[in-house]
């Protein structure tokens, strides 16, 4: 079956983001202790942590539900991507959907496979790939690896402020991974440049 030029672009985005995401995660997982951090600049750290939940470490509902939800979401987004490529939608729109799809897929790989492929990361043990004693969990119960931390502003609230006066404040505090960044960039670009597509007022673009 012949793949269109826009289909090739979508595949390139998917494979590129997926390879970069997994390469970073595997390197961090097998080279850093849990919660070890590497100072890159005062506003950028590589900080290794793991989470059981959604993007940026949010944790809602149960682990199996979240993994199943991710798989279902990727299936729907993949079907939608196939449809818009076939219809010849605008290339930028296809790239945005491809980023969202691949970001979700990248975190699914962690959730489904990492519990079996790696042993536990702790403060005193660096995980290894395919350990002799087996992984730290079972299929579908792996933890998502996060590592990017950008404390752009770190200070204390003024003492005169009610409720939070004197407390420590960090902006931006979430720790995330490359897959999370791909999802966020895809969504932000959709909202900024392709809102008419989301509102159902789009037309075919060659």
Secondary structure, DSSP 8 states (H G I E B T S, - for coil): ----HHHHHHHHHHHHHHHHHHHHHHHHHHHS-TT-EEEEETTEEEEEEEESSSGGG---S-HHHHHHHHHHHHHHHHHHHHHHHHTT--HHHHHHHHHHHHHHHHHHHIIIIIHHHB----SS----BT-TT--SS-TT---EEEEEE---EEEE--TTSTTTTT-EEEET--EE-HHHHHHHHHHHHHHHH-HHHHTT------
